[in-house]
Amino acid sequence: KSNFELAVADKVADMRRLKGLSQSDLATILEVTRGFIGQVESPNSPSAYSLDHLNRLAFELKCSVHDLIPAIPIVEGDWDN
């Protein structure tokens, strides 16, 4: 999983907690399993949110998609600086 995907998962998890929602609640919104949400939030799994997931979450959480992604680019380890 990329550093960007991890950062997005962290932002979504923070928003989820802020709104008082469980992983099961998010799974219901996205029509996926609670296990999938757990995998997305785990750094050890390759699972990640799609753009469609983020769009639906922003709608349901009444926020901007921008609130669910990092404000600045996340540099990956294999990028030349």
mmCIF file of the N, C-alpha and C atoms, coordinates in Angstrom:
data_MODEL
# 
_entry.id   MODEL 
# 
loop_
_atom_site.group_PDB 
_atom_site.id 
_atom_site.type_symbol 
_atom_site.label_atom_id 
_atom_site.label_alt_id 
_atom_site.label_comp_id 
_atom_site.label_asym_id 
_atom_site.label_entity_id 
_atom_site.label_seq_id 
_atom_site.pdbx_PDB_ins_code 
_atom_site.Cartn_x 
_atom_site.Cartn_y 
_atom_site.Cartn_z 
_atom_site.occupancy 
_atom_site.B_iso_or_equiv 
_atom_site.pdbx_formal_charge 
_atom_site.auth_seq_id 
_atom_site.auth_comp_id 
_atom_site.auth_asym_id 
_atom_site.auth_atom_id 
_atom_site.pdbx_PDB_model_num 
ATOM 1   N N  . LYS A 1 1  ? 0.858   -1.175 0.000  1.00 0.00 ? 1  LYS A N  1 
ATOM 2   C CA . LYS A 1 1  ? 0.000   0.000  0.000  1.00 0.00 ? 1  LYS A CA 1 
ATOM 3   C C  . LYS A 1 1  ? 0.896   1.228  0.000  1.00 0.00 ? 1  LYS A C  1 
ATOM 4   N N  . SER A 1 2  ? 0.535   2.201  -0.813 1.00 0.00 ? 2  SER A N  1 
ATOM 5   C CA . SER A 1 2  ? 1.359   3.409  -0.911 1.00 0.00 ? 2  SER A CA 1 
ATOM 6   C C  . SER A 1 2  ? 1.172   4.309  0.309  1.00 0.00 ? 2  SER A C  1 
ATOM 7   N N  . ASN A 1 3  ? 2.120   5.207  0.497  1.00 0.00 ? 3  ASN A N  1 
ATOM 8   C CA . ASN A 1 3  ? 2.005   6.178  1.584  1.00 0.00 ? 3  ASN A CA 1 
ATOM 9   C C  . ASN A 1 3  ? 0.770   7.055  1.406  1.00 0.00 ? 3  ASN A C  1 
ATOM 10  N N  . PHE A 1 4  ? 0.431   7.363  0.154  1.00 0.00 ? 4  PHE A N  1 
ATOM 11  C CA . PHE A 1 4  ? -0.761  8.157  -0.124 1.00 0.00 ? 4  PHE A CA 1 
ATOM 12  C C  . PHE A 1 4  ? -2.022  7.394  0.290  1.00 0.00 ? 4  PHE A C  1 
ATOM 13  N N  . GLU A 1 5  ? -2.108  6.116  -0.072 1.00 0.00 ? 5  GLU A N  1 
ATOM 14  C CA . GLU A 1 5  ? -3.261  5.302  0.311  1.00 0.00 ? 5  GLU A CA 1 
ATOM 15  C C  . GLU A 1 5  ? -3.384  5.202  1.824  1.00 0.00 ? 5  GLU A C  1 
ATOM 16  N N  . LEU A 1 6  ? -2.248  5.081  2.521  1.00 0.00 ? 6  LEU A N  1 
ATOM 17  C CA . LEU A 1 6  ? -2.270  5.056  3.984  1.00 0.00 ? 6  LEU A CA 1 
ATOM 18  C C  . LEU A 1 6  ? -2.765  6.378  4.555  1.00 0.00 ? 6  LEU A C  1 
ATOM 19  N N  . ALA A 1 7  ? -2.324  7.479  3.965  1.00 0.00 ? 7  ALA A N  1 
ATOM 20  C CA . ALA A 1 7  ? -2.741  8.802  4.441  1.00 0.00 ? 7  ALA A CA 1 
ATOM 21  C C  . ALA A 1 7  ? -4.238  9.002  4.220  1.00 0.00 ? 7  ALA A C  1 
ATOM 22  N N  . VAL A 1 8  ? -4.756  8.548  3.082  1.00 0.00 ? 8  VAL A N  1 
ATOM 23  C CA . VAL A 1 8  ? -6.192  8.650  2.815  1.00 0.00 ? 8  VAL A CA 1 
ATOM 24  C C  . VAL A 1 8  ? -6.963  7.804  3.821  1.00 0.00 ? 8  VAL A C  1 
ATOM 25  N N  . ALA A 1 9  ? -6.524  6.579  4.045  1.00 0.00 ? 9  ALA A N  1 
ATOM 26  C CA . ALA A 1 9  ? -7.197  5.705  5.010  1.00 0.00 ? 9  ALA A CA 1 
ATOM 27  C C  . ALA A 1 9  ? -7.216  6.337  6.398  1.00 0.00 ? 9  ALA A C  1 
ATOM 28  N N  . ASP A 1 10 ? -6.117  6.971  6.782  1.00 0.00 ? 10 ASP A N  1 
ATOM 29  C CA . ASP A 1 10 ? -6.052  7.645  8.090  1.00 0.00 ? 10 ASP A CA 1 
ATOM 30  C C  . ASP A 1 10 ? -7.032  8.812  8.154  1.00 0.00 ? 10 ASP A C  1 
ATOM 31  N N  . LYS A 1 11 ? -7.109  9.599  7.085  1.00 0.00 ? 11 LYS A N  1 
ATOM 32  C CA . LYS A 1 11 ? -8.036  10.743 7.061  1.00 0.00 ? 11 LYS A CA 1 
ATOM 33  C C  . LYS A 1 11 ? -9.482  10.270 7.142  1.00 0.00 ? 11 LYS A C  1 
ATOM 34  N N  . VAL A 1 12 ? -9.810  9.208  6.395  1.00 0.00 ? 12 VAL A N  1 
ATOM 35  C CA . VAL A 1 12 ? -11.174 8.676  6.437  1.00 0.00 ? 12 VAL A CA 1 
ATOM 36  C C  . VAL A 1 12 ? -11.482 8.126  7.833  1.00 0.00 ? 12 VAL A C  1 
ATOM 37  N N  . ALA A 1 13 ? -10.533 7.405  8.421  1.00 0.00 ? 13 ALA A N  1 
ATOM 38  C CA . ALA A 1 13 ? -10.746 6.858  9.768  1.00 0.00 ? 13 ALA A CA 1 
ATOM 39  C C  . ALA A 1 13 ? -10.940 7.984  10.784 1.00 0.00 ? 13 ALA A C  1 
ATOM 40  N N  . ASP A 1 14 ? -10.166 9.047  10.659 1.00 0.00 ? 14 ASP A N  1 
ATOM 41  C CA . ASP A 1 14 ? -10.330 10.204 11.556 1.00 0.00 ? 14 ASP A CA 1 
ATOM 42  C C  . ASP A 1 14 ? -11.718 10.811 11.399 1.00 0.00 ? 14 ASP A C  1 
ATOM 43  N N  . MET A 1 15 ? -12.167 10.983 10.163 1.00 0.00 ? 15 MET A N  1 
ATOM 44  C CA . MET A 1 15 ? -13.492 11.552 9.909  1.00 0.00 ? 15 MET A CA 1 
ATOM 45  C C  . MET A 1 15 ? -14.577 10.606 10.428 1.00 0.00 ? 15 MET A C  1 
ATOM 46  N N  . ARG A 1 16 ? -14.368 9.310  10.239 1.00 0.00 ? 16 ARG A N  1 
ATOM 47  C CA . ARG A 1 16 ? -15.315 8.303  10.718 1.00 0.00 ? 16 ARG A CA 1 
ATOM 48  C C  . ARG A 1 16 ? -15.492 8.429  12.226 1.00 0.00 ? 16 ARG A C  1 
ATOM 49  N N  . ARG A 1 17 ? -14.386 8.522  12.931 1.00 0.00 ? 17 ARG A N  1 
ATOM 50  C CA . ARG A 1 17 ? -14.437 8.643  14.398 1.00 0.00 ? 17 ARG A CA 1 
ATOM 51  C C  . ARG A 1 17 ? -15.069 9.967  14.816 1.00 0.00 ? 17 ARG A C  1 
ATOM 52  N N  . LEU A 1 18 ? -14.709 11.036 14.118 1.00 0.00 ? 18 LEU A N  1 
ATOM 53  C CA . LEU A 1 18 ? -15.260 12.359 14.413 1.00 0.00 ? 18 LEU A CA 1 
ATOM 54  C C  . LEU A 1 18 ? -16.789 12.354 14.294 1.00 0.00 ? 18 LEU A C  1 
ATOM 55  N N  . LYS A 1 19 ? -17.302 11.614 13.323 1.00 0.00 ? 19 LYS A N  1 
ATOM 56  C CA . LYS A 1 19 ? -18.749 11.533 13.100 1.00 0.00 ? 19 LYS A CA 1 
ATOM 57  C C  . LYS A 1 19 ? -19.404 10.456 13.973 1.00 0.00 ? 19 LYS A C  1 
ATOM 58  N N  . GLY A 1 20 ? -18.589 9.760  14.796 1.00 0.00 ? 20 GLY A N  1 
ATOM 59  C CA . GLY A 1 20 ? -19.130 8.735  15.682 1.00 0.00 ? 20 GLY A CA 1 
ATOM 60  C C  . GLY A 1 20 ? -19.567 7.467  14.973 1.00 0.00 ? 20 GLY A C  1 
ATOM 61  N N  . LEU A 1 21 ? -18.898 7.144  13.865 1.00 0.00 ? 21 LEU A N  1 
ATOM 62  C CA . LEU A 1 21 ? -19.256 5.969  13.084 1.00 0.00 ? 21 LEU A CA 1 
ATOM 63  C C  . LEU A 1 21 ? -18.262 4.833  13.297 1.00 0.00 ? 21 LEU A C  1 
ATOM 64  N N  . SER A 1 22 ? -18.763 3.624  13.201 1.00 0.00 ? 22 SER A N  1 
ATOM 65  C CA . SER A 1 22 ? -17.918 2.437  13.312 1.00 0.00 ? 22 SER A CA 1 
ATOM 66  C C  . SER A 1 22 ? -17.475 1.983  11.921 1.00 0.00 ? 22 SER A C  1 
ATOM 67  N N  . GLN A 1 23 ? -16.565 1.022  11.900 1.00 0.00 ? 23 GLN A N  1 
ATOM 68  C CA . GLN A 1 23 ? -16.176 0.429  10.615 1.00 0.00 ? 23 GLN A CA 1 
ATOM 69  C C  . GLN A 1 23 ? -17.390 -0.224 9.960  1.00 0.00 ? 23 GLN A C  1 
ATOM 70  N N  . SER A 1 24 ? -18.256 -0.822 10.768 1.00 0.00 ? 24 SER A N  1 
ATOM 71  C CA . SER A 1 24 ? -19.480 -1.440 10.230 1.00 0.00 ? 24 SER A CA 1 
ATOM 72  C C  . SER A 1 24 ? -20.396 -0.408 9.585  1.00 0.00 ? 24 SER A C  1 
ATOM 73  N N  . ASP A 1 25 ? -20.487 0.778  10.202 1.00 0.00 ? 25 ASP A N  1 
ATOM 74  C CA . ASP A 1 25 ? -21.299 1.846  9.616  1.00 0.00 ? 25 ASP A CA 1 
ATOM 75  C C  . ASP A 1 25 ? -20.765 2.242  8.246  1.00 0.00 ? 25 ASP A C  1 
ATOM 76  N N  . LEU A 1 26 ? -19.444 2.393  8.136  1.00 0.00 ? 26 LEU A N  1 
ATOM 77  C CA . LEU A 1 26 ? -18.841 2.741  6.850  1.00 0.00 ? 26 LEU A CA 1 
ATOM 78  C C  . LEU A 1 26 ? -19.081 1.633  5.826  1.00 0.00 ? 26 LEU A C  1 
ATOM 79  N N  . ALA A 1 27 ? -18.971 0.395  6.269  1.00 0.00 ? 27 ALA A N  1 
ATOM 80  C CA . ALA A 1 27 ? -19.201 -0.736 5.371  1.00 0.00 ? 27 ALA A CA 1 
ATOM 81  C C  . ALA A 1 27 ? -20.623 -0.710 4.821  1.00 0.00 ? 27 ALA A C  1 
ATOM 82  N N  . THR A 1 28 ? -21.576 -0.393 5.664  1.00 0.00 ? 28 THR A N  1 
ATOM 83  C CA . THR A 1 28 ? -22.966 -0.306 5.218  1.00 0.00 ? 28 THR A CA 1 
ATOM 84  C C  . THR A 1 28 ? -23.132 0.801  4.181  1.00 0.00 ? 28 THR A C  1 
ATOM 85  N N  . ILE A 1 29 ? -22.536 1.956  4.443  1.00 0.00 ? 29 ILE A N  1 
ATOM 86  C CA . ILE A 1 29 ? -22.617 3.083  3.505  1.00 0.00 ? 29 ILE A CA 1 
ATOM 87  C C  . ILE A 1 29 ? -22.051 2.693  2.144  1.00 0.00 ? 29 ILE A C  1 
ATOM 88  N N  . LEU A 1 30 ? -20.900 2.022  2.154  1.00 0.00 ? 30 LEU A N  1 
ATOM 89  C CA . LEU A 1 30 ? -20.207 1.684  0.900  1.00 0.00 ? 30 LEU A CA 1 
ATOM 90  C C  . LEU A 1 30 ? -20.654 0.360  0.295  1.00 0.00 ? 30 LEU A C  1 
ATOM 91  N N  . GLU A 1 31 ? -21.529 -0.361 1.010  1.00 0.00 ? 31 GLU A N  1 
ATOM 92  C CA . GLU A 1 31 ? -21.992 -1.668 0.553  1.00 0.00 ? 31 GLU A CA 1 
ATOM 93  C C  . GLU A 1 31 ? -20.828 -2.636 0.351  1.00 0.00 ? 31 GLU A C  1 
ATOM 94  N N  . VAL A 1 32 ? -19.929 -2.641 1.351  1.00 0.00 ? 32 VAL A N  1 
ATOM 95  C CA . VAL A 1 32 ? -18.795 -3.568 1.396  1.00 0.00 ? 32 VAL A CA 1 
ATOM 96  C C  . VAL A 1 32 ? -18.839 -4.246 2.764  1.00 0.00 ? 32 VAL A C  1 
ATOM 97  N N  . THR A 1 33 ? -17.918 -5.160 3.005  1.00 0.00 ? 33 THR A N  1 
ATOM 98  C CA . THR A 1 33 ? -17.877 -5.827 4.309  1.00 0.00 ? 33 THR A CA 1 
ATOM 99  C C  . THR A 1 33 ? -17.110 -4.990 5.325  1.00 0.00 ? 33 THR A C  1 
ATOM 100 N N  . ARG A 1 34 ? -17.382 -5.244 6.605  1.00 0.00 ? 34 ARG A N  1 
ATOM 101 C CA . ARG A 1 34 ? -16.629 -4.580 7.652  1.00 0.00 ? 34 ARG A CA 1 
ATOM 102 C C  . ARG A 1 34 ? -15.162 -4.997 7.555  1.00 0.00 ? 34 ARG A C  1 
ATOM 103 N N  . GLY A 1 35 ? -14.939 -6.217 7.135  1.00 0.00 ? 35 GLY A N  1 
ATOM 104 C CA . GLY A 1 35 ? -13.570 -6.692 6.951  1.00 0.00 ? 35 GLY A CA 1 
ATOM 105 C C  . GLY A 1 35 ? -12.800 -5.864 5.935  1.00 0.00 ? 35 GLY A C  1 
ATOM 106 N N  . PHE A 1 36 ? -13.481 -5.448 4.871  1.00 0.00 ? 36 PHE A N  1 
ATOM 107 C CA . PHE A 1 36 ? -12.819 -4.607 3.869  1.00 0.00 ? 36 PHE A CA 1 
ATOM 108 C C  . PHE A 1 36 ? -12.378 -3.291 4.499  1.00 0.00 ? 36 PHE A C  1 
ATOM 109 N N  . ILE A 1 37 ? -13.248 -2.669 5.291  1.00 0.00 ? 37 ILE A N  1 
ATOM 110 C CA . ILE A 1 37 ? -12.895 -1.407 5.950  1.00 0.00 ? 37 ILE A CA 1 
ATOM 111 C C  . ILE A 1 37 ? -11.695 -1.630 6.863  1.00 0.00 ? 37 ILE A C  1 
ATOM 112 N N  . GLY A 1 38 ? -11.701 -2.730 7.601  1.00 0.00 ? 38 GLY A N  1 
ATOM 113 C CA . GLY A 1 38 ? -10.553 -3.057 8.454  1.00 0.00 ? 38 GLY A CA 1 
ATOM 114 C C  . GLY A 1 38 ? -9.276  -3.230 7.656  1.00 0.00 ? 38 GLY A C  1 
ATOM 115 N N  . GLN A 1 39 ? -9.383  -3.861 6.490  1.00 0.00 ? 39 GLN A N  1 
ATOM 116 C CA . GLN A 1 39 ? -8.214  -4.044 5.629  1.00 0.00 ? 39 GLN A CA 1 
ATOM 117 C C  . GLN A 1 39 ? -7.707  -2.703 5.111  1.00 0.00 ? 39 GLN A C  1 
ATOM 118 N N  . VAL A 1 40 ? -8.621  -1.825 4.717  1.00 0.00 ? 40 VAL A N  1 
ATOM 119 C CA . VAL A 1 40 ? -8.214  -0.511 4.219  1.00 0.00 ? 40 VAL A CA 1 
ATOM 120 C C  . VAL A 1 40 ? -7.483  0.250  5.321  1.00 0.00 ? 40 VAL A C  1 
ATOM 121 N N  . GLU A 1 41 ? -7.970  0.153  6.556  1.00 0.00 ? 41 GLU A N  1 
ATOM 122 C CA . GLU A 1 41 ? -7.358  0.890  7.658  1.00 0.00 ? 41 GLU A CA 1 
ATOM 123 C C  . GLU A 1 41 ? -6.075  0.229  8.176  1.00 0.00 ? 41 GLU A C  1 
ATOM 124 N N  . SER A 1 42 ? -5.787  -0.978 7.709  1.00 0.00 ? 42 SER A N  1 
ATOM 125 C CA . SER A 1 42 ? -4.567  -1.689 8.134  1.00 0.00 ? 42 SER A CA 1 
ATOM 126 C C  . SER A 1 42 ? -3.416  -1.414 7.166  1.00 0.00 ? 42 SER A C  1 
ATOM 127 N N  . PRO A 1 43 ? -2.253  -1.048 7.692  1.00 0.00 ? 43 PRO A N  1 
ATOM 128 C CA . PRO A 1 43 ? -1.102  -0.833 6.805  1.00 0.00 ? 43 PRO A CA 1 
ATOM 129 C C  . PRO A 1 43 ? -0.577  -2.131 6.196  1.00 0.00 ? 43 PRO A C  1 
ATOM 130 N N  . ASN A 1 44 ? -1.011  -3.277 6.718  1.00 0.00 ? 44 ASN A N  1 
ATOM 131 C CA . ASN A 1 44 ? -0.503  -4.570 6.254  1.00 0.00 ? 44 ASN A CA 1 
ATOM 132 C C  . ASN A 1 44 ? -1.321  -5.177 5.120  1.00 0.00 ? 44 ASN A C  1 
ATOM 133 N N  . SER A 1 45 ? -2.374  -4.516 4.684  1.00 0.00 ? 45 SER A N  1 
ATOM 134 C CA . SER A 1 45 ? -3.227  -5.030 3.615  1.00 0.00 ? 45 SER A CA 1 
ATOM 135 C C  . SER A 1 45 ? -3.137  -4.106 2.394  1.00 0.00 ? 45 SER A C  1 
ATOM 136 N N  . PRO A 1 46 ? -3.194  -4.677 1.196  1.00 0.00 ? 46 PRO A N  1 
ATOM 137 C CA . PRO A 1 46 ? -3.146  -3.840 -0.005 1.00 0.00 ? 46 PRO A CA 1 
ATOM 138 C C  . PRO A 1 46 ? -4.477  -3.149 -0.327 1.00 0.00 ? 46 PRO A C  1 
ATOM 139 N N  . SER A 1 47 ? -5.552  -3.483 0.384  1.00 0.00 ? 47 SER A N  1 
ATOM 140 C CA . SER A 1 47 ? -6.865  -2.895 0.095  1.00 0.00 ? 47 SER A CA 1 
ATOM 141 C C  . SER A 1 47 ? -6.841  -1.383 0.309  1.00 0.00 ? 47 SER A C  1 
ATOM 142 N N  . ALA A 1 48 ? -7.556  -0.663 -0.576 1.00 0.00 ? 48 ALA A N  1 
ATOM 143 C CA . ALA A 1 48 ? -7.601  0.797  -0.500 1.00 0.00 ? 48 ALA A CA 1 
ATOM 144 C C  . ALA A 1 48 ? -8.956  1.283  -1.007 1.00 0.00 ? 48 ALA A C  1 
ATOM 145 N N  . TYR A 1 49 ? -9.333  2.490  -0.600 1.00 0.00 ? 49 TYR A N  1 
ATOM 146 C CA . TYR A 1 49 ? -10.556 3.106  -1.092 1.00 0.00 ? 49 TYR A CA 1 
ATOM 147 C C  . TYR A 1 49 ? -10.384 3.508  -2.546 1.00 0.00 ? 49 TYR A C  1 
ATOM 148 N N  . SER A 1 50 ? -11.441 3.335  -3.327 1.00 0.00 ? 50 SER A N  1 
ATOM 149 C CA . SER A 1 50 ? -11.451 3.820  -4.704 1.00 0.00 ? 50 SER A CA 1 
ATOM 150 C C  . SER A 1 50 ? -11.935 5.266  -4.703 1.00 0.00 ? 50 SER A C  1 
ATOM 151 N N  . LEU A 1 51 ? -11.803 5.936  -5.834 1.00 0.00 ? 51 LEU A N  1 
ATOM 152 C CA . LEU A 1 51 ? -12.333 7.290  -5.959 1.00 0.00 ? 51 LEU A CA 1 
ATOM 153 C C  . LEU A 1 51 ? -13.845 7.293  -5.766 1.00 0.00 ? 51 LEU A C  1 
ATOM 154 N N  . ASP A 1 52 ? -14.526 6.274  -6.250 1.00 0.00 ? 52 ASP A N  1 
ATOM 155 C CA . ASP A 1 52 ? -15.969 6.177  -6.051 1.00 0.00 ? 52 ASP A CA 1 
ATOM 156 C C  . ASP A 1 52 ? -16.314 6.039  -4.568 1.00 0.00 ? 52 ASP A C  1 
ATOM 157 N N  . HIS A 1 53 ? -15.516 5.265  -3.830 1.00 0.00 ? 53 HIS A N  1 
ATOM 158 C CA . HIS A 1 53 ? -15.722 5.153  -2.383 1.00 0.00 ? 53 HIS A CA 1 
ATOM 159 C C  . HIS A 1 53 ? -15.615 6.525  -1.727 1.00 0.00 ? 53 HIS A C  1 
ATOM 160 N N  . LEU A 1 54 ? -14.567 7.265  -2.075 1.00 0.00 ? 54 LEU A N  1 
ATOM 161 C CA . LEU A 1 54 ? -14.344 8.576  -1.455 1.00 0.00 ? 54 LEU A CA 1 
ATOM 162 C C  . LEU A 1 54 ? -15.469 9.548  -1.803 1.00 0.00 ? 54 LEU A C  1 
ATOM 163 N N  . ASN A 1 55 ? -15.944 9.484  -3.029 1.00 0.00 ? 55 ASN A N  1 
ATOM 164 C CA . ASN A 1 55 ? -17.049 10.349 -3.437 1.00 0.00 ? 55 ASN A CA 1 
ATOM 165 C C  . ASN A 1 55 ? -18.306 10.037 -2.614 1.00 0.00 ? 55 ASN A C  1 
ATOM 166 N N  . ARG A 1 56 ? -18.617 8.756  -2.453 1.00 0.00 ? 56 ARG A N  1 
ATOM 167 C CA . ARG A 1 56 ? -19.799 8.359  -1.684 1.00 0.00 ? 56 ARG A CA 1 
ATOM 168 C C  . ARG A 1 56 ? -19.643 8.733  -0.216 1.00 0.00 ? 56 ARG A C  1 
ATOM 169 N N  . LEU A 1 57 ? -18.456 8.523  0.339  1.00 0.00 ? 57 LEU A N  1 
ATOM 170 C CA . LEU A 1 57 ? -18.223 8.883  1.740  1.00 0.00 ? 57 LEU A CA 1 
ATOM 171 C C  . LEU A 1 57 ? -18.376 10.380 1.964  1.00 0.00 ? 57 LEU A C  1 
ATOM 172 N N  . ALA A 1 58 ? -17.854 11.174 1.053  1.00 0.00 ? 58 ALA A N  1 
ATOM 173 C CA . ALA A 1 58 ? -17.987 12.629 1.191  1.00 0.00 ? 58 ALA A CA 1 
ATOM 174 C C  . ALA A 1 58 ? -19.465 13.027 1.188  1.00 0.00 ? 58 ALA A C  1 
ATOM 175 N N  . PHE A 1 59 ? -20.247 12.412 0.326  1.00 0.00 ? 59 PHE A N  1 
ATOM 176 C CA . PHE A 1 59 ? -21.682 12.692 0.272  1.00 0.00 ? 59 PHE A CA 1 
ATOM 177 C C  . PHE A 1 59 ? -22.348 12.308 1.594  1.00 0.00 ? 59 PHE A C  1 
ATOM 178 N N  . GLU A 1 60 ? -22.098 11.092 2.053  1.00 0.00 ? 60 GLU A N  1 
ATOM 179 C CA . GLU A 1 60 ? -22.751 10.585 3.263  1.00 0.00 ? 60 GLU A CA 1 
ATOM 180 C C  . GLU A 1 60 ? -22.274 11.291 4.528  1.00 0.00 ? 60 GLU A C  1 
ATOM 181 N N  . LEU A 1 61 ? -21.000 11.671 4.562  1.00 0.00 ? 61 LEU A N  1 
ATOM 182 C CA . LEU A 1 61 ? -20.444 12.332 5.754  1.00 0.00 ? 61 LEU A CA 1 
ATOM 183 C C  . LEU A 1 61 ? -20.633 13.847 5.706  1.00 0.00 ? 61 LEU A C  1 
ATOM 184 N N  . LYS A 1 62 ? -21.234 14.312 4.606  1.00 0.00 ? 62 LYS A N  1 
ATOM 185 C CA . LYS A 1 62 ? -21.510 15.744 4.433  1.00 0.00 ? 62 LYS A CA 1 
ATOM 186 C C  . LYS A 1 62 ? -20.235 16.587 4.562  1.00 0.00 ? 62 LYS A C  1 
ATOM 187 N N  . CYS A 1 63 ? -19.249 16.163 3.787  1.00 0.00 ? 63 CYS A N  1 
ATOM 188 C CA . CYS A 1 63 ? -17.982 16.886 3.751  1.00 0.00 ? 63 CYS A CA 1 
ATOM 189 C C  . CYS A 1 63 ? -17.508 16.917 2.302  1.00 0.00 ? 63 CYS A C  1 
ATOM 190 N N  . SER A 1 64 ? -16.392 17.548 2.078  1.00 0.00 ? 64 SER A N  1 
ATOM 191 C CA . SER A 1 64 ? -15.790 17.586 0.751  1.00 0.00 ? 64 SER A CA 1 
ATOM 192 C C  . SER A 1 64 ? -14.868 16.383 0.570  1.00 0.00 ? 64 SER A C  1 
ATOM 193 N N  . VAL A 1 65 ? -14.732 15.928 -0.657 1.00 0.00 ? 65 VAL A N  1 
ATOM 194 C CA . VAL A 1 65 ? -13.741 14.884 -0.940 1.00 0.00 ? 65 VAL A CA 1 
ATOM 195 C C  . VAL A 1 65 ? -12.366 15.371 -0.485 1.00 0.00 ? 65 VAL A C  1 
ATOM 196 N N  . HIS A 1 66 ? -12.140 16.681 -0.577 1.00 0.00 ? 66 HIS A N  1 
ATOM 197 C CA . HIS A 1 66 ? -10.860 17.258 -0.155 1.00 0.00 ? 66 HIS A CA 1 
ATOM 198 C C  . HIS A 1 66 ? -10.586 17.004 1.325  1.00 0.00 ? 66 HIS A C  1 
ATOM 199 N N  . ASP A 1 67 ? -11.636 16.851 2.118  1.00 0.00 ? 67 ASP A N  1 
ATOM 200 C CA . ASP A 1 67 ? -11.459 16.559 3.541  1.00 0.00 ? 67 ASP A CA 1 
ATOM 201 C C  . ASP A 1 67 ? -10.960 15.135 3.778  1.00 0.00 ? 67 ASP A C  1 
ATOM 202 N N  . LEU A 1 68 ? -11.045 14.291 2.767  1.00 0.00 ? 68 LEU A N  1 
ATOM 203 C CA . LEU A 1 68 ? -10.694 12.880 2.907  1.00 0.00 ? 68 LEU A CA 1 
ATOM 204 C C  . LEU A 1 68 ? -9.352  12.525 2.286  1.00 0.00 ? 68 LEU A C  1 
ATOM 205 N N  . ILE A 1 69 ? -8.685  13.522 1.698  1.00 0.00 ? 69 ILE A N  1 
ATOM 206 C CA . ILE A 1 69 ? -7.368  13.276 1.102  1.00 0.00 ? 69 ILE A CA 1 
ATOM 207 C C  . ILE A 1 69 ? -6.371  14.297 1.653  1.00 0.00 ? 69 ILE A C  1 
ATOM 208 N N  . PRO A 1 70 ? -5.097  13.954 1.654  1.00 0.00 ? 70 PRO A N  1 
ATOM 209 C CA . PRO A 1 70 ? -4.091  14.894 2.159  1.00 0.00 ? 70 PRO A CA 1 
ATOM 210 C C  . PRO A 1 70 ? -4.069  16.192 1.347  1.00 0.00 ? 70 PRO A C  1 
ATOM 211 N N  . ALA A 1 71 ? -3.794  17.294 2.028  1.00 0.00 ? 71 ALA A N  1 
ATOM 212 C CA . ALA A 1 71 ? -3.766  18.609 1.381  1.00 0.00 ? 71 ALA A CA 1 
ATOM 213 C C  . ALA A 1 71 ? -2.540  18.810 0.507  1.00 0.00 ? 71 ALA A C  1 
ATOM 214 N N  . ILE A 1 72 ? -1.473  18.072 0.803  1.00 0.00 ? 72 ILE A N  1 
ATOM 215 C CA . ILE A 1 72 ? -0.245  18.199 0.024  1.00 0.00 ? 72 ILE A CA 1 
ATOM 216 C C  . ILE A 1 72 ? 0.144   16.820 -0.518 1.00 0.00 ? 72 ILE A C  1 
ATOM 217 N N  . PRO A 1 73 ? 0.917   16.763 -1.596 1.00 0.00 ? 73 PRO A N  1 
ATOM 218 C CA . PRO A 1 73 ? 1.344   15.466 -2.121 1.00 0.00 ? 73 PRO A CA 1 
ATOM 219 C C  . PRO A 1 73 ? 2.131   14.673 -1.074 1.00 0.00 ? 73 PRO A C  1 
ATOM 220 N N  . ILE A 1 74 ? 1.936   13.385 -1.090 1.00 0.00 ? 74 ILE A N  1 
ATOM 221 C CA . ILE A 1 74 ? 2.667   12.480 -0.201 1.00 0.00 ? 74 ILE A CA 1 
ATOM 222 C C  . ILE A 1 74 ? 3.781   11.843 -1.029 1.00 0.00 ? 74 ILE A C  1 
ATOM 223 N N  . VAL A 1 75 ? 5.002   12.105 -0.660 1.00 0.00 ? 75 VAL A N  1 
ATOM 224 C CA . VAL A 1 75 ? 6.154   11.588 -1.411 1.00 0.00 ? 75 VAL A CA 1 
ATOM 225 C C  . VAL A 1 75 ? 6.319   10.101 -1.123 1.00 0.00 ? 75 VAL A C  1 
ATOM 226 N N  . GLU A 1 76 ? 6.438   9.330  -2.179 1.00 0.00 ? 76 GLU A N  1 
ATOM 227 C CA . GLU A 1 76 ? 6.668   7.897  -2.050 1.00 0.00 ? 76 GLU A CA 1 
ATOM 228 C C  . GLU A 1 76 ? 8.174   7.641  -2.033 1.00 0.00 ? 76 GLU A C  1 
ATOM 229 N N  . GLY A 1 77 ? 8.567   6.583  -1.380 1.00 0.00 ? 77 GLY A N  1 
ATOM 230 C CA . GLY A 1 77 ? 9.965   6.262  -1.192 1.00 0.00 ? 77 GLY A CA 1 
ATOM 231 C C  . GLY A 1 77 ? 10.754  6.047  -2.473 1.00 0.00 ? 77 GLY A C  1 
ATOM 232 N N  . ASP A 1 78 ? 10.085  5.642  -3.551 1.00 0.00 ? 78 ASP A N  1 
ATOM 233 C CA . ASP A 1 78 ? 10.805  5.353  -4.775 1.00 0.00 ? 78 ASP A CA 1 
ATOM 234 C C  . ASP A 1 78 ? 10.836  6.525  -5.758 1.00 0.00 ? 78 ASP A C  1 
ATOM 235 N N  . TRP A 1 79 ? 10.362  7.689  -5.314 1.00 0.00 ? 79 TRP A N  1 
ATOM 236 C CA . TRP A 1 79 ? 10.414  8.879  -6.170 1.00 0.00 ? 79 TRP A CA 1 
ATOM 237 C C  . TRP A 1 79 ? 11.796  9.509  -6.083 1.00 0.00 ? 79 TRP A C  1 
ATOM 238 N N  . ASP A 1 80 ? 12.282  10.002 -7.199 1.00 0.00 ? 80 ASP A N  1 
ATOM 239 C CA . ASP A 1 80 ? 13.521  10.753 -7.191 1.00 0.00 ? 80 ASP A CA 1 
ATOM 240 C C  . ASP A 1 80 ? 13.211  12.176 -6.712 1.00 0.00 ? 80 ASP A C  1 
ATOM 241 N N  . ASN A 1 81 ? 13.967  12.644 -5.744 1.00 0.00 ? 81 ASN A N  1 
ATOM 242 C CA . ASN A 1 81 ? 13.738  13.994 -5.200 1.00 0.00 ? 81 ASN A CA 1 
ATOM 243 C C  . ASN A 1 81 ? 14.642  14.988 -5.860 1.00 0.00 ? 81 ASN A C  1 
# 
